[in-house]
Amino acid sequence: MANYIVGDIQGCFDEFYEGLNVIKFNKSKDFLWVTGDLVNRGPKSLEVLKYVRKLKKSAHIVLGNHDLHFLNCYFNNILPKNNDTLIPLLRDKKVKLLAEFLLKQPLFFSKQVFIKNNLKNVGMVHAGIPETMSLKESEIMSRKMTQKLVSNPKKILKKIFKKFPTSHAEDDIFEKSKFFTTVRSVDALGKPNYSYKGNLKNLKQSNFPWFKRKMKIMNDIDILVFGHWAALEGKTNISNVYAMDTGCSWGKELTFLRLEDNKKFKVKSKQK
């Protein structure tokens, strides 16, 4: 039995499937962790979702910003953007089943894994965790947002993508969910800068990678895994914080990581 983490697939099904063969993934005994953004940008979002859905309990998934964007397009009948690749998925006869499957996935996931004969607590998020949030708080927030999404997807997705929430009581959970799915850098007070997408070298001196802050959640877990920030090229320079998005949809590579021995497996992108 092994636990494999794969970075943002983003519709790159051919690379994803090749990687599963490379790692000899066995759904009857292995677990696949997906850091979010299963869909969009690459050409085969439909195939990715169909495959991952069939893995059932063998797959651990967190939602990314592109997944939420797809859900918003589907449930609120919004046309995809010009650079989206969601049309084949949205037009498929099984889109309702796939959308409902994705809707039930959390924003944060954690479990205990035996790593080098030691039991370790591993957490996974798509983009990042606010520095003041504990493991318990992250789990509660994720669970509440999933409940909201499942109970009224049209209303909640509209609020997620609304620029200016109106209710102060709701601002907190929606702002935190945006942090979980969208953040890359923060300022000296921990306030997110959602517009920055570059690498660490070009980050302004007044801003910091979110994972460089002293995070409360790290008191409760041993390893934190995330995707979203392809410009990092899989590097955080922190031994127990893993960046998994290595830009497959941008023509670079898709990375798999086996948690038990920290071995990486890379598949070269077929995208141009």
Secondary structure per residue as TSV (DSSP state, phi and psi in degrees):
chain	resnum	aa	ss	phi	psi
A	1	M	-	360.0	136.0
A	2	A	-	-143.7	154.9
A	3	N	E	-110.9	118.4
A	4	Y	E	-112.6	132.1
A	5	I	E	-103.5	135.0
A	6	V	E	-121.8	138.4
A	7	G	-	-73.6	-176.3
A	8	D	-	-52.5	115.0
A	9	I	-	-78.6	-43.6
A	10	Q	T	49.4	48.3
A	11	G	T	78.2	5.3
A	12	C	-	-87.9	70.5
A	13	F	H	-66.0	-40.1
A	14	D	H	-60.4	-43.6
A	15	E	H	-68.0	-39.5
A	16	F	H	-60.7	-48.1
A	17	Y	H	-66.0	-39.4
A	18	E	H	-61.5	-41.8
A	19	G	H	-63.8	-38.7
A	20	L	H	-62.4	-35.7
A	21	N	H	-70.9	-37.1
A	22	V	H	-61.9	-44.5
A	23	I	T	-84.2	-2.7
A	24	K	T	55.2	49.3
A	25	F	-	-63.9	131.4
A	26	N	-	-122.9	106.3
A	27	K	T	-66.4	-14.1
A	28	S	T	-80.2	-15.6
A	29	K	T	-139.4	-17.2
A	30	D	-	-100.3	164.9
A	31	F	E	-124.3	138.6
A	32	L	E	-112.9	120.7
A	33	W	E	-98.1	128.1
A	34	V	E	-117.3	123.4
A	35	T	-	-80.4	17.7
A	36	G	S	94.7	174.9
A	37	D	-	53.7	59.3
A	38	L	-	-70.8	-27.3
A	39	V	S	-120.2	165.2
A	40	N	S	82.1	151.3
A	41	R	S	80.4	-55.4
A	42	G	S	-76.9	169.5
A	43	P	S	-85.4	-10.6
A	44	K	-	-130.2	54.8
A	45	S	H	-61.2	-38.5
A	46	L	H	-58.7	-47.6
A	47	E	H	-65.5	-37.9
A	48	V	H	-61.8	-50.2
A	49	L	H	-64.2	-40.7
A	50	K	H	-60.9	-43.0
A	51	Y	H	-68.1	-48.7
A	52	V	H	-64.9	-36.8
A	53	R	H	-60.6	-36.2
A	54	K	H	-70.7	-17.6
A	55	L	H	-71.8	-21.2
A	56	K	G	53.0	-124.0
A	57	K	G	-73.4	-6.2
A	58	S	G	-79.6	-10.0
A	59	A	E	-109.8	132.5
A	60	H	E	-111.9	120.4
A	61	I	E	-127.7	142.7
A	62	V	-	-121.0	149.9
A	63	L	-	-78.1	140.2
A	64	G	-	-111.6	175.4
A	65	N	H	-63.3	-34.4
A	66	H	H	-72.2	-32.3
A	67	D	H	-65.1	-43.7
A	68	L	H	-65.1	-36.2
A	69	H	H	-63.3	-44.5
A	70	F	H	-59.8	-46.5
A	71	L	H	-60.5	-38.9
A	72	N	H	-65.9	-41.5
A	73	C	H	-60.8	-43.2
A	74	Y	H	-71.5	-55.0
A	75	F	H	-73.3	-28.5
A	76	N	T	-108.9	13.0
A	77	N	T	53.0	50.9
A	78	I	-	-103.7	135.1
A	79	L	-	-69.0	136.0
A	80	P	-	-60.9	159.3
A	81	K	-	-74.5	166.1
A	82	N	T	-59.9	-33.8
A	83	N	T	-95.8	9.4
A	84	D	-	-80.4	160.1
A	85	T	-	-127.3	40.3
A	86	L	-	-96.2	-7.6
A	87	I	H	-57.7	-47.7
A	88	P	H	-58.7	-36.7
A	89	L	H	-69.0	-47.1
A	90	L	H	-64.9	-27.1
A	91	R	H	-92.8	-6.5
A	92	D	S	-71.8	147.6
A	93	K	T	-67.7	-17.0
A	94	K	T	-102.6	13.8
A	95	V	H	-60.4	-34.9
A	96	K	H	-62.5	-45.7
A	97	L	H	-62.2	-41.9
A	98	L	H	-69.5	-39.2
A	99	A	H	-66.2	-42.1
A	100	E	H	-67.0	-34.7
A	101	F	H	-63.1	-48.0
A	102	L	H	-66.6	-36.0
A	103	L	H	-58.1	-30.3
A	104	K	T	-85.1	-4.4
A	105	Q	-	-79.4	146.9
A	106	P	-	-80.8	169.7
A	107	L	S	-88.8	-20.0
A	108	F	E	-142.1	141.8
A	109	F	E	-139.3	144.1
A	110	S	E	-149.4	151.6
A	111	K	E	-162.1	168.1
A	112	Q	E	-91.7	137.2
A	113	V	E	-133.9	138.1
A	114	F	E	-77.9	114.3
A	115	I	E	-121.7	115.8
A	116	K	T	51.7	47.8
A	117	N	T	69.8	11.2
A	118	N	E	-120.6	138.5
A	119	L	E	-80.1	119.0
A	120	K	E	-119.1	143.7
A	121	N	E	-89.2	120.7
A	122	V	E	-117.7	130.2
A	123	G	E	-115.8	150.0
A	124	M	E	-136.5	135.6
A	125	V	E	-141.7	158.3
A	126	H	S	-73.1	-52.2
A	127	A	S	-111.9	-57.4
A	128	G	-	-174.6	172.7
A	129	I	-	-122.5	131.7
A	130	P	-	-57.3	139.8
A	131	E	T	-64.1	-21.3
A	132	T	T	-88.9	-3.7
A	133	M	-	-93.6	132.4
A	134	S	-	-84.4	175.1
A	135	L	H	-60.4	-47.4
A	136	K	H	-61.1	-44.0
A	137	E	H	-64.0	-38.2
A	138	S	H	-65.6	-41.9
A	139	E	H	-66.2	-42.1
A	140	I	H	-64.6	-45.6
A	141	M	H	-61.3	-44.1
A	142	S	H	-61.7	-44.0
A	143	R	H	-64.1	-41.9
A	144	K	H	-63.6	-42.1
A	145	M	H	-67.2	-39.0
A	146	T	H	-62.3	-43.0
A	147	Q	H	-60.7	-41.8
A	148	K	H	-64.1	-45.0
A	149	L	H	-62.9	-44.9
A	150	V	H	-67.7	-37.9
A	151	S	H	-73.0	-34.6
A	152	N	-	-153.1	74.0
A	153	P	H	-59.6	-39.6
A	154	K	H	-60.3	-50.1
A	155	K	H	-65.8	-46.7
A	156	I	H	-69.8	-39.8
A	157	L	H	-64.9	-37.4
A	158	K	H	-59.7	-41.7
A	159	K	H	-70.1	-36.6
A	160	I	H	-61.0	-39.8
A	161	F	T	-95.8	4.0
A	162	K	-	-79.0	134.5
A	163	K	S	-71.3	-31.5
A	164	F	S	-130.3	87.7
A	165	P	-	-56.8	147.7
A	166	T	-	-99.0	-33.1
A	167	S	-	-92.7	122.2
A	168	H	H	-62.3	-35.9
A	169	A	H	-63.6	-33.7
A	170	E	H	-87.7	-20.6
A	171	D	H	-52.9	-40.7
A	172	D	H	-61.7	-51.2
A	173	I	H	-69.6	-35.1
A	174	F	H	-73.9	-35.2
A	175	E	H	-67.9	-40.9
A	176	K	H	-66.2	-38.8
A	177	S	H	-64.8	-35.0
A	178	K	H	-66.3	-39.2
A	179	F	H	-60.7	-46.4
A	180	F	H	-60.3	-31.8
A	181	T	H	-108.9	-9.0
A	182	T	H	-133.6	-23.2
A	183	V	-	-66.6	150.3
A	184	R	-	-131.9	-52.0
A	185	S	E	-124.2	159.8
A	186	V	E	-135.3	163.5
A	187	D	E	-90.1	-171.9
A	188	A	T	-63.8	-19.1
A	189	L	T	-98.9	1.8
A	190	G	S	87.6	7.1
A	191	K	-	-78.1	131.0
A	192	P	E	-72.6	146.7
A	193	N	E	-112.2	99.3
A	194	Y	T	-79.2	-9.4
A	195	S	T	-86.4	-21.5
A	196	Y	-	-78.5	131.2
A	197	K	-	-128.8	3.8
A	198	G	S	-81.3	-166.1
A	199	N	-	-90.4	179.2
A	200	L	S	-69.1	-33.1
A	201	K	T	-60.9	-37.5
A	202	N	T	-95.4	6.6
A	203	L	S	-71.9	134.4
A	204	K	-	-59.6	149.3
A	205	Q	T	-61.7	-26.0
A	206	S	T	-82.1	-5.9
A	207	N	E	-116.3	157.2
A	208	F	E	-138.9	150.0
A	209	P	E	-60.5	139.0
A	210	W	G	-55.6	-33.5
A	211	F	G	-79.9	-4.8
A	212	K	G	-85.8	-9.6
A	213	R	S	-75.7	162.6
A	214	K	-	-80.7	102.1
A	215	M	-	-95.1	130.4
A	216	K	G	-61.7	-34.6
A	217	I	G	-62.5	-25.7
A	218	M	G	-72.6	-8.2
A	219	N	G	-75.2	-18.4
A	220	D	T	-110.8	-18.7
A	221	I	-	-127.0	159.8
A	222	D	S	-96.4	-31.2
A	223	I	E	-137.6	136.3
A	224	L	E	-121.9	130.1
A	225	V	E	-118.4	138.2
A	226	F	E	-148.3	168.2
A	227	G	-	-122.2	-134.0
A	228	H	S	72.6	-44.6
A	229	W	-	-100.3	81.2
A	230	A	G	-64.2	-29.5
A	231	A	G	-65.7	-15.4
A	232	L	G	-72.0	-18.9
A	233	E	T	54.9	36.1
A	234	G	T	80.1	13.8
A	235	K	-	-122.2	130.6
A	236	T	-	-119.1	-17.3
A	237	N	S	63.1	22.6
A	238	I	-	-125.5	124.6
A	239	S	T	-64.1	-27.8
A	240	N	T	-114.3	18.6
A	241	V	E	-125.2	114.3
A	242	Y	E	-106.2	124.8
A	243	A	E	-96.1	123.5
A	244	M	-	-110.4	-14.5
A	245	D	-	-79.4	112.5
A	246	T	-	-117.3	28.6
A	247	G	-	71.6	39.9
A	248	C	G	-60.2	-42.7
A	249	S	G	-70.4	-12.3
A	250	W	G	-101.7	14.0
A	251	G	T	90.0	13.2
A	252	K	S	-100.2	-96.1
A	253	E	E	-158.1	160.8
A	254	L	E	-107.8	129.9
A	255	T	E	-113.2	133.9
A	256	F	E	-111.9	144.3
A	257	L	E	-131.8	126.6
A	258	R	E	-89.9	116.3
A	259	L	T	-62.6	-36.7
A	260	E	T	-60.8	-32.0
A	261	D	T	-132.8	8.2
A	262	N	T	62.9	26.4
A	263	K	E	-86.4	134.4
A	264	K	E	-101.4	145.8
A	265	F	E	-127.8	126.4
A	266	K	E	-118.1	137.5
A	267	V	E	-118.3	125.7
A	268	K	E	-69.1	137.8
A	269	S	-	-68.3	144.8
A	270	K	-	-99.6	2.1
A	271	Q	-	-84.6	152.6
A	272	K	-	-111.3	360.0
